């Protein structure tokens, strides 16, 4: 009788494990379809303009046909003169005295002991550019580098001087400060005007930021077609975040005719230019087979790349695929580790994490916990830096956005 009861119990345990394995696969399948409905963000990712000045290398892979010309002609908003009027008076300073803006009458007050540009012309610490002294000095104060204490008000003062001299670096940097309310009163209209001025001077970063704000109606009228034009303008110059943004708009059909094939091409360019959201979106298209042939192996490889760059959603999807054995052999220890660190930011990983842990031995679970701690140090989840919620995203937009805070 004891033997029969043990056999029955073993059969019951095996049946439970089979049921859990099936449940795990079902969870992964549902997660791949429904993640965009969660409180995190949708499958197509785009990032907001970087708060810190970025240096983006423009490069297209050899042998890859660029869709850039087609995107640039896809909307009349590619002509920045149609996107808005940047002729309004900007806030600039001359020797400590401010000229008021045309509407909000904002001012930037210089510090009591003003440091002249001639006394700090060369600031090359932490990657700052030495060919733009006023912007570099502002960056030094914003970052606290080159022997300067962090002082946002002083940074804004020097950026404003740089704007008067025609520096697009200063225009973008001061635009970000108005966007965040750092060192100046938060003012989306002033931020947009600065980005637009930068875009009209041919700066890709300024065009991208202007598109980002236009897509959301921040500081300007909401207009997805004009936003697409700004993104296309920046993407034509090889600005990777803009290449990804053009892809998301083709995928969602916002401001342009919907096309998964064109979205895939732009994600491919963004990924090759190193944009983490472009890498993630490209992986997702390979997994879904949209705009290209379905390929789990390629999807897994790209999710892994984005996961190691700190993208929490990629960490979740990478762990899910490892748990289900999609594109590779099942690896519960690795799966658990990636899912674990994704839960630092995403609640959606907790359910599948529990299912995976149930299938693991005590020794493997301990090993996975140690691995997760190691990965947490190496590949910290970056989604926690998002400052823009889904409620801030444009209503017609099928994508959500992350806007990185200052480091």
C-alpha positions as CSV (number, residue, x, y, z in Angstrom):
1,X,0.0,0.0,0.0
2,X,2.8,2.4,0.8
3,X,4.5,1.7,-2.5
4,X,1.3,2.3,-4.4
5,X,0.8,5.6,-2.6
6,X,4.4,6.6,-3.4
7,X,3.9,5.7,-7.1
8,X,0.7,7.7,-7.1
9,X,2.4,10.7,-5.5
10,X,5.3,10.5,-8.0
11,X,2.8,10.4,-10.9
12,X,1.0,13.3,-9.4
13,X,4.2,15.3,-9.1
14,X,5.2,14.5,-12.7
15,X,1.8,15.6,-13.8
16,X,2.1,18.9,-11.9
17,X,5.5,19.6,-13.5
18,X,4.2,18.9,-16.9
19,X,1.3,21.2,-16.2
20,X,3.6,23.9,-14.9
21,X,5.9,23.6,-18.0
22,X,2.9,24.0,-20.2
23,X,1.8,27.0,-18.1
24,X,5.2,28.5,-18.5
25,X,5.1,28.3,-22.2
26,X,1.6,29.8,-22.2
27,X,2.8,32.7,-20.0
28,X,5.7,33.4,-22.4
29,X,3.4,33.3,-25.4
30,X,0.9,35.6,-23.9
31,X,3.6,37.9,-22.6
32,X,5.0,38.4,-26.1
33,X,1.6,39.6,-27.3
34,X,0.3,41.5,-24.3
35,X,3.3,43.3,-22.8
36,X,2.3,46.5,-24.6
37,X,-0.9,46.4,-22.5
38,X,1.0,46.4,-19.3
39,X,1.8,49.4,-17.1
40,X,5.3,49.3,-18.4
41,X,5.5,50.2,-22.1
42,X,4.6,48.8,-25.4
43,X,6.7,46.6,-27.6
44,X,7.9,49.5,-29.8
45,X,10.3,51.6,-27.8
46,X,11.5,55.1,-28.4
47,X,13.6,57.2,-26.2
48,X,13.2,60.9,-25.5
49,X,15.9,63.4,-26.2
50,X,19.0,62.7,-24.1
51,X,19.4,65.3,-21.3
52,X,23.2,65.2,-21.8
53,X,24.7,66.1,-25.1
54,X,25.2,63.0,-27.2
55,X,27.8,62.3,-29.9
56,X,26.2,60.1,-32.4
57,X,28.3,58.5,-35.1
58,X,26.5,58.4,-38.4
59,X,27.0,55.2,-40.3
60,X,25.0,52.8,-42.4
61,X,26.1,49.2,-42.8
62,X,27.8,48.4,-46.1
63,X,25.5,46.7,-48.5
64,X,22.3,47.9,-46.7
65,X,19.9,49.9,-48.8
66,X,19.0,53.0,-46.7
67,X,15.4,54.0,-46.6
68,X,16.4,57.6,-45.5
69,X,15.5,59.5,-48.7
70,X,12.0,57.9,-48.7
71,X,11.4,58.9,-45.1
72,X,12.5,62.4,-45.6
73,X,10.0,62.9,-48.5
74,X,7.2,61.1,-46.6
75,X,6.0,64.3,-44.9
76,X,5.9,68.0,-45.7
77,X,7.0,68.6,-42.2
78,X,10.6,67.8,-43.3
79,X,10.8,71.5,-44.1
80,X,11.4,73.0,-40.6
81,X,10.1,76.3,-41.8
82,X,6.6,74.8,-41.9
83,X,6.9,73.3,-38.4
84,X,6.8,76.5,-36.4
85,X,8.1,80.0,-36.0
86,X,11.4,80.4,-34.2
87,X,11.5,84.1,-34.7
88,X,10.2,84.9,-31.2
89,X,12.7,86.6,-28.9
90,X,14.9,84.1,-27.0
91,X,16.3,84.5,-23.5
92,X,19.9,85.6,-23.9
93,X,22.3,87.3,-21.6
94,X,24.9,90.1,-22.1
95,X,27.3,90.7,-19.3
96,X,24.9,89.5,-16.6
97,X,21.8,91.4,-17.9
98,X,18.9,89.3,-19.2
99,X,16.7,90.2,-22.1
100,X,13.1,89.1,-21.4
101,X,11.4,86.5,-23.5
102,X,8.4,87.7,-25.5
103,X,5.8,85.9,-23.4
104,X,6.8,84.5,-20.0
105,X,9.3,87.2,-19.1
106,X,11.7,84.6,-17.7
107,X,15.2,85.6,-16.7
108,X,18.4,83.8,-16.0
109,X,20.5,85.4,-13.2
110,X,24.3,85.2,-13.4
111,X,26.2,84.1,-10.3
112,X,27.6,86.8,-8.1
113,X,31.3,86.1,-9.1
114,X,31.0,85.6,-12.8
115,X,33.7,83.6,-14.5
116,X,34.5,84.9,-17.9
117,X,34.8,82.5,-20.9
118,X,38.4,83.6,-21.5
119,X,39.3,82.1,-18.1
120,X,38.0,78.7,-18.9
121,X,38.1,78.3,-22.7
122,X,39.4,74.7,-22.7
123,X,37.1,72.3,-20.9
124,X,37.9,68.8,-22.2
125,X,37.0,66.7,-19.1
126,X,34.4,63.9,-19.4
127,X,34.2,64.1,-23.2
128,X,33.4,67.8,-23.5
129,X,34.2,69.4,-26.8
130,X,37.0,72.0,-26.8
131,X,35.7,73.7,-30.0
132,X,32.7,75.3,-28.4
133,X,33.9,77.1,-25.2
134,X,30.6,78.6,-24.1
135,X,28.6,75.3,-24.3
136,X,31.5,73.4,-22.9
137,X,31.6,75.7,-19.9
138,X,27.9,75.3,-19.4
139,X,28.3,71.5,-19.6
140,X,31.1,71.6,-17.0
141,X,28.9,73.4,-14.6
142,X,25.9,71.1,-15.4
143,X,28.0,68.0,-14.8
144,X,30.4,69.2,-12.2
145,X,33.5,68.5,-14.2
146,X,36.7,70.3,-15.0
147,X,37.1,71.5,-11.4
148,X,33.6,73.2,-11.3
149,X,30.9,72.5,-8.8
150,X,27.5,71.5,-10.1
151,X,25.6,74.7,-10.6
152,X,22.5,74.5,-13.0
153,X,21.8,78.2,-12.8
154,X,25.4,79.1,-13.9
155,X,25.2,76.4,-16.6
156,X,22.0,77.9,-18.0
157,X,23.7,81.3,-17.9
158,X,26.6,80.1,-20.1
159,X,24.3,78.2,-22.4
160,X,22.3,81.3,-23.0
161,X,25.5,83.1,-24.0
162,X,26.2,80.3,-26.3
163,X,22.8,80.5,-27.9
164,X,23.4,84.2,-28.7
165,X,26.7,83.1,-30.4
166,X,24.7,80.6,-32.5
167,X,25.9,77.4,-30.8
168,X,23.5,74.5,-31.5
169,X,25.1,72.6,-28.6
170,X,24.1,75.5,-26.3
171,X,20.6,75.6,-27.9
172,X,20.0,71.9,-27.2
173,X,21.5,72.0,-23.7
174,X,19.5,75.0,-22.6
175,X,16.4,73.4,-24.2
176,X,16.8,70.4,-22.0
177,X,17.1,72.6,-19.0
178,X,13.9,74.4,-19.8
179,X,12.3,71.0,-20.5
180,X,13.3,69.8,-17.0
181,X,13.2,73.0,-15.1
182,X,16.9,72.7,-14.1
183,X,18.5,76.0,-13.4
184,X,15.6,77.8,-15.0
185,X,11.8,77.8,-14.6
186,X,10.3,74.8,-16.5
187,X,9.0,76.1,-19.8
188,X,8.1,73.8,-22.7
189,X,7.6,76.7,-25.1
190,X,11.1,78.0,-24.5
191,X,12.5,74.5,-24.8
192,X,10.7,73.9,-28.1
193,X,11.8,77.3,-29.5
194,X,15.4,76.4,-28.7
195,X,15.2,73.0,-30.3
196,X,13.5,74.4,-33.4
197,X,16.2,77.0,-33.7
198,X,18.9,74.3,-33.5
199,X,17.0,72.2,-36.1
200,X,16.8,75.1,-38.5
201,X,20.6,75.3,-38.3
202,X,20.8,71.7,-39.4
203,X,21.5,70.0,-36.1
204,X,20.2,66.4,-35.9
205,X,19.8,66.4,-32.1
206,X,17.8,69.6,-32.2
207,X,15.5,68.2,-34.9
208,X,14.9,65.0,-33.0
209,X,14.1,66.9,-29.8
210,X,11.7,69.2,-31.8
211,X,10.0,66.1,-33.2
212,X,9.7,64.6,-29.7
213,X,7.9,67.6,-28.4
214,X,5.7,68.1,-31.5
215,X,4.6,64.5,-31.3
216,X,3.4,65.2,-27.8
217,X,2.2,68.8,-28.2
218,X,4.6,70.1,-25.6
219,X,5.4,73.7,-26.1
220,X,3.9,73.6,-29.6
221,X,0.8,72.3,-31.4
222,X,0.4,68.5,-31.5
223,X,1.1,67.3,-35.0
224,X,2.3,63.8,-35.7
225,X,3.0,64.6,-39.4
226,X,5.3,67.5,-38.5
227,X,6.9,65.3,-35.8
228,X,7.6,62.7,-38.4
229,X,9.2,65.3,-40.6
230,X,11.5,66.4,-37.7
231,X,12.5,62.8,-37.0
232,X,13.1,62.1,-40.7
233,X,15.3,65.2,-40.9
234,X,17.5,63.9,-38.0
235,X,17.5,60.4,-39.3
236,X,18.8,61.5,-42.6
237,X,21.8,62.7,-40.8
238,X,22.4,59.3,-39.1
239,X,21.1,60.2,-35.7
240,X,20.3,56.8,-34.2
241,X,17.5,57.8,-31.8
242,X,15.7,59.5,-34.7
243,X,16.2,56.4,-37.0
244,X,14.4,54.4,-34.3
245,X,11.7,57.0,-33.9
246,X,11.0,56.9,-37.7
247,X,10.7,53.1,-37.4
248,X,8.2,53.4,-34.5
249,X,6.1,55.8,-36.5
250,X,6.1,53.5,-39.6
251,X,5.1,50.6,-37.3
252,X,2.3,52.5,-35.6
253,X,1.1,54.5,-38.7
254,X,1.5,57.8,-36.8
255,X,2.0,60.6,-39.2
256,X,2.8,58.3,-42.1
257,X,1.3,55.2,-43.8
258,X,1.8,52.1,-41.7
259,X,4.5,49.7,-43.0
260,X,6.2,47.0,-41.0
261,X,8.7,46.5,-43.8
262,X,9.8,50.2,-43.6
263,X,9.8,50.0,-39.8
264,X,12.0,47.0,-39.9
265,X,14.5,48.8,-42.2
266,X,14.7,51.8,-39.9
267,X,15.1,49.6,-36.8
268,X,17.9,47.9,-38.5
269,X,19.7,51.2,-39.1
270,X,19.1,52.4,-35.6
271,X,20.4,49.1,-34.2
272,X,23.5,49.2,-36.3
273,X,24.1,52.8,-35.1
274,X,23.9,51.5,-31.5
275,X,20.5,52.7,-30.3
276,X,19.3,50.3,-27.6
277,X,15.7,50.9,-28.3
278,X,16.3,50.2,-32.0
279,X,18.0,47.0,-31.1
280,X,15.0,46.0,-28.9
281,X,12.5,46.9,-31.6
282,X,14.5,45.0,-34.2
283,X,14.5,41.9,-32.0
284,X,10.8,42.2,-31.5
285,X,10.1,42.3,-35.2
286,X,12.3,39.2,-35.7
287,X,10.3,37.4,-32.9
288,X,6.9,38.4,-34.4
289,X,7.9,38.0,-38.0
290,X,6.6,41.5,-38.9
291,X,8.4,43.2,-41.7
292,X,10.8,40.2,-42.0
293,X,10.9,36.5,-41.7
294,X,10.3,35.2,-38.2
295,X,13.6,34.2,-36.6
296,X,13.7,33.3,-32.9
297,X,17.5,32.8,-32.9
298,X,18.1,36.3,-34.2
299,X,15.5,37.7,-31.8
300,X,17.2,36.1,-28.9
301,X,20.6,37.4,-29.9
302,X,19.3,41.0,-30.2
303,X,17.3,40.8,-27.0
304,X,20.4,39.6,-25.2
305,X,22.4,42.6,-26.7
306,X,19.8,45.1,-25.5
307,X,19.5,43.3,-22.1
308,X,23.2,43.8,-21.6
309,X,22.8,47.5,-22.4
310,X,20.4,47.8,-19.5
311,X,17.0,47.7,-21.2
312,X,14.6,46.2,-18.7
313,X,12.1,45.1,-21.3
314,X,14.8,43.3,-23.2
315,X,15.9,41.7,-20.0
316,X,12.4,40.4,-19.4
317,X,12.0,39.1,-23.0
318,X,15.4,37.6,-23.1
319,X,14.7,35.7,-19.8
320,X,11.3,34.6,-21.1
321,X,12.8,33.2,-24.3
322,X,15.5,31.4,-22.3
323,X,12.9,29.9,-20.0
324,X,10.7,28.7,-22.9
325,X,13.7,27.4,-25.0
326,X,12.8,29.7,-27.9
327,X,15.8,30.3,-30.2
328,X,18.0,28.2,-28.0
329,X,17.9,25.3,-25.5
330,X,16.0,25.9,-22.3
331,X,18.2,27.5,-19.6
332,X,16.3,28.1,-16.4
333,X,19.3,29.4,-14.4
334,X,20.1,32.1,-17.0
335,X,16.4,32.8,-17.5
336,X,15.8,33.3,-13.8
337,X,18.8,35.7,-13.5
338,X,17.6,37.9,-16.3
339,X,13.9,37.9,-15.2
340,X,15.0,38.7,-11.6
341,X,16.9,41.9,-12.6
342,X,14.0,42.9,-14.9
343,X,11.7,42.9,-11.8
344,X,13.7,45.7,-10.3
345,X,11.8,47.8,-12.7
346,X,9.0,45.7,-14.3
347,X,6.2,44.1,-12.2
348,X,5.2,41.9,-15.2
349,X,8.3,39.7,-14.7
350,X,7.2,38.5,-11.2
351,X,4.6,36.0,-12.4
352,X,6.8,34.1,-14.8
353,X,9.7,34.3,-12.3
354,X,7.7,32.4,-9.8
355,X,6.8,29.7,-12.4
356,X,10.5,29.3,-13.4
357,X,11.6,29.0,-9.8
358,X,9.1,26.2,-9.1
359,X,10.8,24.1,-11.8
360,X,14.3,24.6,-10.4
361,X,16.2,22.6,-7.9
362,X,17.3,24.3,-4.7
363,X,20.9,24.3,-5.8
364,X,20.1,25.8,-9.2
365,X,17.9,28.4,-7.6
366,X,20.8,29.5,-5.3
367,X,23.1,29.6,-8.3
368,X,20.6,31.7,-10.3
369,X,20.2,34.2,-7.4
370,X,24.0,34.7,-7.3
371,X,24.0,35.1,-11.1
372,X,21.2,37.7,-10.8
373,X,23.2,39.7,-8.3
374,X,26.2,39.6,-10.6
375,X,24.1,40.7,-13.6
376,X,22.4,43.5,-11.5
377,X,25.8,45.0,-11.0
378,X,26.9,44.7,-14.6
379,X,23.6,45.4,-16.4
380,X,21.5,47.6,-14.2
381,X,18.0,48.1,-15.4
382,X,17.7,51.5,-17.1
383,X,13.9,51.7,-17.4
384,X,13.8,53.0,-13.9
385,X,15.1,56.3,-15.2
386,X,12.0,56.9,-17.2
387,X,10.4,60.2,-16.4
388,X,7.6,60.1,-18.9
389,X,4.6,58.0,-18.2
390,X,2.2,56.4,-20.6
391,X,-0.4,59.1,-19.7
392,X,2.0,61.7,-21.1
393,X,2.3,60.0,-24.5
394,X,0.1,61.2,-27.4
395,X,-3.3,59.6,-27.6
396,X,-2.9,58.5,-31.2
397,X,0.5,57.0,-30.6
398,X,0.8,53.2,-30.2
399,X,4.3,53.6,-28.7
400,X,5.4,54.9,-25.3
401,X,8.6,56.7,-24.5
402,X,11.3,56.9,-22.0
403,X,12.9,60.2,-21.1
404,X,16.2,59.8,-19.3
405,X,16.8,62.0,-16.2
406,X,20.2,63.6,-15.5
407,X,22.8,61.1,-14.4
